[in-house]
Amino acid sequence: MNDIGGALSWGSLLSFIKGLGPDSALAQELGQSKGWESTTKTNAILCDICDLLQAINNNLVAFMSGGKTRRKTKPYPRPGRDKDKNERKLGKGGLALTDLREWIRRKQEHGKR
């Protein structure tokens, strides 16, 4: 926000805001996104469809081969999930308490400027 009026003109900011789509965080915050015009869940839905098609294919192959079951297919990779374990992962690991305090201190100092 410090750049408005300097490096970023008010007109540029207005153009940027007008160009935001219905799936933007601002439209959702203002309650203008109705859900159907939003594309935020499209990738998750496509991954679910892919998983269902793989399961159907497995069932058809098992039926056609006389009941011999195949090994279970792996779910389609999703962002934020460990590929091998299909567990949700965020970040690279734990954050030491001293590092967290240092980060908070720097954020507070930056906010005072």
VOBA-1610 file (N, C-alpha, C; in pm, whole numbers, padded with zeros to 5 digits, always signed):
BEGIN
Met+00082-00120+00000Met+00000+00000+00000Met+00086+00126+00000Asn+00212+00113+00043Asn+00300+00230+00044Asn+00334+00277-00097Asp+00319+00188-00196Asp+00354+00223-00334Asp+00244+00300-00406Ile+00122+00303-00351Ile+00012+00372-00418Ile+00039+00522-00417Gly+00028+00580-00532Gly+00057+00722-00548Gly+00202+00747-00586Gly+00287+00648-00566Gly+00428+00660-00603Gly+00458+00570-00721Ala+00512+00450-00690Ala+00546+00354-00797Ala+00420+00299-00863Leu+00310+00295-00790Leu+00183+00243-00843Leu+00079+00354-00837Ser+00028+00391-00951Ser-00070+00501-00954Ser-00207+00448-00912Trp-00293+00541-00874Trp-00430+00503-00836Trp-00503+00441-00954Gly-00477+00493-01073Gly-00540+00439-01193Gly-00496+00295-01220Ser-00367+00267-01197Ser-00317+00130-01216Ser-00380+00036-01116Leu-00394+00081-00992Leu-00458-00002-00890Leu-00603-00030-00927Leu-00674+00071-00974Leu-00813+00053-01014Leu-00824-00043-01132Ser-00734-00032-01229Ser-00733-00125-01343Ser-00708-00268-01297Phe-00617-00284-01203Phe-00587-00417-01151Phe-00709-00477-01081Ile-00776-00397-00999Ile-00893-00447-00925Ile-01007-00480-01020Lys-01029-00397-01120Lys-01135-00425-01217Lys-01109-00551-01298Gly-00981-00586-01315Gly-00944-00704-01391Gly-00950-00834-01313Leu-00973-00825-01183Leu-00981-00946-01103Leu-01105-01027-01140Gly-01090-01157-01143Gly-01201-01245-01179Gly-01291-01278-01061Pro-01400-01348-01088Pro-01494-01384-00981Pro-01437-01484-00882Asp-01325-01549-00917Asp-01265-01644-00824Asp-01151-01581-00743Ser-01135-01449-00753Ser-01029-01383-00677Ser-01068-01375-00529Ala-00967-01358-00446Ala-00990-01347-00302Ala-01076-01224-00270Leu-01057-01115-00345Leu-01135-00994-00320Leu-01283-01016-00350Ala-01314-01080-00463Ala-01455-01107-00497Ala-01518-01200-00395Gln-01442-01298-00348Gln-01496-01389-00247Gln-01518-01316-00115Glu-01426-01228-00078Glu-01440-01152+00046Glu-01561-01058+00041Leu-01585-01000-00077Leu-01698-00909-00092Leu-01829-00983-00115Gly-01822-01115-00127Gly-01944-01194-00146Gly-01996-01191-00287Gln-01913-01153-00384Gln-01958-01145-00522Gln-01941-01275-00598Ser-01868-01369-00540Ser-01848-01497-00606Ser-01960-01591-00564Lys-02034-01641-00661Lys-02150-01726-00632Lys-02114-01873-00626Gly-01992-01908-00665Gly-01951-02047-00659Gly-01941-02113-00795Trp-02044-02100-00878Trp-02041-02168-01008Trp-01947-02100-01106Glu-01931-01970-01096Glu-01839-01905-01190Glu-01695-01911-01139Ser-01675-01964-01021Ser-01542-01976-00965Ser-01471-02099-01021Thr-01343-02085-01048Thr-01264-02197-01101Thr-01168-02253-00998Thr-01183-02215-00872Thr-01085-02256-00771Thr-01088-02405-00742Lys-01201-02471-00760Lys-01211-02613-00729Lys-01202-02703-00852Thr-01181-02644-00968Thr-01179-02722-01091Thr-01074-02831-01090Asn-00952-02798-01049Asn-00844-02897-01049Asn-00874-03011-00953Ala-00928-02981-00837Ala-00961-03087-00741Ala-01069-03179-00797Ile-01168-03121-00864Ile-01275-03201-00923Ile-01220-03290-01035Leu-01130-03235-01118Leu-01070-03314-01224Leu-00986-03430-01168Cys-00916-03406-01058Cys-00839-03514-00994Cys-00933-03623-00943Asp-01046-03582-00884Asp-01144-03681-00835Asp-01200-03764-00951Ile-01230-03697-01062Ile-01281-03769-01180Ile-01178-03868-01231Cys-01052-03827-01236Cys-00945-03916-01280Cys-00936-04038-01189Asp-00944-04018-01057Asp-00939-04130-00962Asp-01056-04225-00982Leu-01175-04169-01005Leu-01294-04253-01027Leu-01281-04334-01156Leu-01231-04272-01261Leu-01212-04344-01388Leu-01110-04457-01373Gln-01005-04435-01295Gln-00907-04541-01270Gln-00972-04657-01193Ala-01056-04624-01095Ala-01122-04730-01018Ala-01219-04809-01106Ile-01294-04739-01191Ile-01387-04807-01283Ile-01308-04896-01378Asn-01198-04846-01430Asn-01115-04925-01520Asn-01063-05051-01449Asn-01019-05038-01327Asn-00972-05153-01250Asn-01082-05256-01232Asn-01203-05208-01200Asn-01315-05300-01180Asn-01351-05372-01310Leu-01347-05300-01422Leu-01377-05363-01551Leu-01272-05468-01588Val-01147-05437-01566Val-01040-05532-01597Val-01054-05656-01507Ala-01084-05635-01379Ala-01102-05749-01288Ala-01220-05835-01332Phe-01329-05771-01374Phe-01448-05846-01418Phe-01418-05924-01546Met-01351-05860-01642Met-01324-05923-01770Met-01220-06035-01759Ser-01134-06029-01658Ser-01031-06131-01644Ser-01073-06243-01549Gly-01200-06248-01519Gly-01251-06356-01436Gly-01232-06334-01286Gly-01227-06211-01245Gly-01220-06183-01102Gly-01081-06163-01047Lys-00980-06169-01133Lys-00845-06144-01084Lys-00829-05994-01058Thr-00807-05962-00934Thr-00796-05820-00900Thr-00655-05771-00928Arg-00647-05649-00969Arg-00519-05584-00992Arg-00482-05505-00867Arg-00358-05463-00861Arg-00319-05383-00746Arg-00391-05248-00750Lys-00411-05195-00634Lys-00484-05069-00621Lys-00405-04955-00688Thr-00475-04872-00763Thr-00409-04760-00832Thr-00380-04648-00732Lys-00278-04573-00763Lys-00244-04457-00679Lys-00331-04340-00723Pro-00376-04259-00628Pro-00456-04142-00666Pro-00373-04042-00746Tyr-00442-03967-00827Tyr-00376-03865-00908Tyr-00308-03766-00814Pro-00183-03727-00843Pro-00112-03635-00752Pro-00183-03501-00738Arg-00191-03457-00616Arg-00253-03329-00585Arg-00149-03238-00519Pro-00159-03108-00543Pro-00063-03018-00480Pro-00081-03018-00328Gly+00030-03012-00258Gly+00024-03010-00112Gly+00011-03148-00051Arg+00025-03253-00130Arg+00014-03391-00079Arg+00143-03465-00110Asp+00187-03549-00017Asp+00304-03633-00039Asp+00266-03739-00141Lys+00344-03752-00248Lys+00309-03842-00358Lys+00304-03988-00314Asp+00395-04029-00226Asp+00402-04169-00187Asp+00299-04207-00082Lys+00278-04120+00015Lys+00190-04154+00126Lys+00048-04098+00111Asn+00028-04009+00015Asn-00099-03939-00005Asn-00141-03866+00122Glu-00042-03812+00193Glu-00069-03734+00313Glu-00050-03587+00283Arg-00124-03505+00352Arg-00114-03362+00333Arg+00017-03312+00392Lys+00087-03228+00316Lys+00210-03172+00367Lys+00211-03022+00341Leu+00256-02949+00439Leu+00268-02804+00427Leu+00407-02765+00472Gly+00476-02689+00393Gly+00610-02646+00430Gly+00713-02755+00416Lys+00833-02725+00465Lys+00943-02820+00452Lys+00971-02893+00583Gly+00917-02849+00691Gly+00944-02913+00820Gly+00905-02819+00933Gly+00946-02856+01053Gly+00913-02775+01170Gly+00994-02646+01173Leu+00941-02549+01243Leu+01007-02420+01258Leu+01045-02405+01404Ala+01173-02381+01428Ala+01219-02365+01565Ala+01154-02241+01627Leu+01128-02248+01757Leu+01062-02139+01827Leu+01143-02011+01819Thr+01275-02022+01827Thr+01359-01902+01819Thr+01348-01838+01680Asp+01342-01921+01576Asp+01325-01867+01441Asp+01191-01799+01424Leu+01086-01857+01483Leu+00953-01797+01476Leu+00952-01661+01546Arg+01012-01654+01664Arg+01017-01526+01737Arg+01094-01421+01658Glu+01204-01461+01595Glu+01283-01368+01514Glu+01201-01320+01395Trp+01126-01408+01330Trp+01043-01370+01216Trp+00935-01271+01260Ile+00871-01298+01375Ile+00767-01208+01426Ile+00826-01071+01458Arg+00945-01071+01520Arg+01010-00944+01556Arg+01039-00862+01430Arg+01091-00927+01325Arg+01120-00856+01200Arg+00994-00801+01137Lys+00884-00880+01141Lys+00756-00833+01084Lys+00705-00710+01160Gln+00718-00714+01292Gln+00672-00600+01372Gln+00755-00475+01347Glu+00887-00492+01332Glu+00972-00379+01303Glu+00941-00321+01165His+00915-00408+01068His+00883-00363+00934His+00751-00286+00932Gly+00656-00327+01017Gly+00526-00260+01023Gly+00533-00123+01087Lys+00635-00096+01168Lys+00648+00033+01236Lys+00704+00141+01145Arg+00761+00101+01032Arg+00823+00200+00941Arg+00722+00281+00869
//
